[in-house]
Amino acid sequence: MDRLPLVFPVLLLIALALTLARLNSLLAIAILSGIYSLVLALVYTLLDAVDVAFTEAAVGAGVTLTLMLAAISLTTSREAPRPRVRWRQSFALFVSILVAVGLGYATTSLSALGDGTAAMHYHVAPRYLSFGQDETGVPNIVTAILASYRGYDTLGEVTVIFTAGISVIALLWRWRTDQS
């Protein structure tokens, strides 16, 4: 697969991230975060990960944006000024660049996008397709993989999302009762 269609959305993601880091308006940050999630969903779609794209669009642009707007409605629209500490910002930038370089280097060892000779096509996928229904008793192979073969992983993901949701509700509820 040609990687050229990914160049513009990835550059747009970088520009959005840099813009988000510089903004002070909480409303603008919330809206641009929703746009970031939609562009990220587009990238996932271009990578043929439509299920992840749907999740990103629903959770990132839908639920998260709604919660952010609800939280902003309970507070002021601007971030409080913080004292500038230059060495912390420099250290954070250094660590971010170091992680980006490390991740960039790690991607050089990955199989090419759409490579039919990648290891995943010879080990895991054929087994799931051949024995999935017999071993799990689930007729839908995607459900069999997510619920049976990767059940603990899926349970962990659901637990994280549930905990995050309950935490946001608890914070908003506490703020509301403190204001009364």
Summary of the structure (lengths in Angstrom):
residues: 180
radius of gyration: 20.8
end to end distance: 57.5
largest distance: 62.5
contacts: 419
relative contact order: 0.07
helix: 78%
strand: 1%
